[in-house]
Amino acid sequence: MVRVVSVFLPTLPTDRIRRSDPSIPAETPLVVVARSGSKRCLSAVDANAAKLGLHVGMAAAKAQALVQGLHMVDADPAADLAALERLTLWALSQYSPVVAMDPPDGIVMDTQGADHLQGGEELMLSGLVNRFRARGLPARAVVADSWGGAFGLARSMTAETKVIPTGRMADAVARLPISSLRLNAETIVSLRTLGFKTVGELAATPRAPLTLRFGPEIGRRLDQMFGRVAEPIDPIRCPEIIEVHRAFAEPIGAAETIGKYISRLVTKLCLELQAKGLGVRRTDLIVHRIDNTIQALRAGTAKPVRDVAWLIKLLHDRIEKIDPGFGIEKLSLAATMVEPLNDRQIVSSLVEAADIDVTSLIDVLGNRGTQRIYRLAPVASDVPERSVQRVSPVAEEDGQTWPIIWPRPVRLMDRPELIEVMALLPDHPPVWFSWRGKRRRVKRADGPERIFGEWWQRTSEWAAVRDYFTVEDETGERYWIYRSGDGVDVDTGSHRWFIHGVFA
């Protein structure tokens, strides 16, 4: 079943302007003005301007009279389209092999078979929206069974993300306004004049009278929204992407035949990569079926490679995911993420042992959708929860090490848990502490290890202090606990106690 993600960027023009001109104050209302003949109207407004009552289509003179200090910028559709293209190419490298622009303010992606690489559809959408927000771009994203349905829902809802379960499209779009059908403005006005307000009302009307009066466009858009008619997505490609193709005079469908031509495409792709001194990190196989639908498979590697045999294996392992339908008329293989890769001579040695390379295992697990492949690396920080980070399993060592002066648990809790204690302030360890409903008497203790706040990170940590103790209870269990504050000055912390880790 096709799964389509529609991303709506409601304030793309104003966001682009703010990113290109950081001197514009964040609190200043910003609008974009477009000229139509002698008229000047607002074509885009940011959130600040919308709160003041400005809206798209309002006369620029009226908006300027209503809002003092309004920042007005002339529309630049070419720059907006270029910004949308850059964002689409970024989404192509991150989320799906089939990504296209949906001008003037959207991106559409076919994520069938690709969402598992992001942890599922809900995590994929939330991560996508969060990454756009980090770039200063508010976004809404919907995944549904059709492009038309996802498009209409993304532009009609107020929530940031929404997942429409497979087969529930009719119920999801029935209450949408008819403006979400991607019809021209004249047709929308005429339908409203006839009393139509929602997609459900229009869909329940006999098709023949509508076609006789408005032509076949209304029926086509309804069928696209409900998923009755395929709406293929033509994936974007930048000139730098290395891509090879193979078209077939007669459609193919057998797994052995598909595998044979994939092998030939990989060989051809690696030759082009070698000519440019590049290695591939991500390859996309695009399958064009004769029913005008597209399937895509993505294979990634931990390091840049152009090993023909290995790339063939990674793609062959996923051939069973391909549904040829009534036949495949074209195969395309694209290197969507490449990095420099220079050939090096392997020198034989009788003394030095060869390094163990586990990247092949990482590649196999990663292409199965496992997103928990990482390596823990130290960070130069005394605060325990900040002293570790997740990095790529093949990341280079940066020379950082963990402190070894004080023993610490191998694993810490996700969040320190509040405990009740009896202790003599300011420097004595607890006599007993109560954690998760059980009181534990302390037999031995070591500490305190004082850790100061990182004032250069946050001003609120200017005077912050933690005193850590390693304690052992009567059963021999050892815990890592701390007191927030120095035990004297309330400005240094709340003087409450927490458990932060358990020793093995």
Beta strands, then each sheet from edge to edge (+ up, - down):
strand 1: 4-8
strand 2: 30-36
strand 3: 39-45
strand 4: 71-74
strand 5: 98-102
strand 6: 106-110
strand 7: 140-144
strand 8: 161-163
strand 9: 242-252
strand 10: 278-289
strand 11: 294-305
strand 12: 328-340
strand 13: 375-378
strand 14: 388-391
strand 15: 412-423
strand 16: 430-435
strand 17: 438-452
strand 18: 465-473
strand 19: 478-484
strand 20: 497-502
sheet 1: 5+ 6- 1+ 7- 8-
sheet 2: 3+ 2- 4-
sheet 3: 9+ 12- 10+ 11-
sheet 4: 13+ 14-
sheet 5: 15+ 16- 17+ 18- 19+ 20- 15+
end
